[in-house]
Amino acid sequence: MVSLTKVVSNDRLEFTVYIEDADKVCYAYLGKEKSTVGNIWLYNTVRPYSKRT
């Protein structure tokens, strides 16, 4: 399941940060007005190791 969170500053209303968490990977996007001006990878998750028998 993908989760998208929107954060807007009270001081700079033209900028918005979107955080997209897709369970295995998470990215953040910086938007200005209607354009994406930057993005960054935040983290990956790894499944716990399971022993094969």
Buried (B, 14 or more C-beta within 10 A) or exposed (E): EEEEEEEEEEEEEEBBBBBBBEEEEBBBBBBEEEEEEEEEEEEEEEEEEEEEE
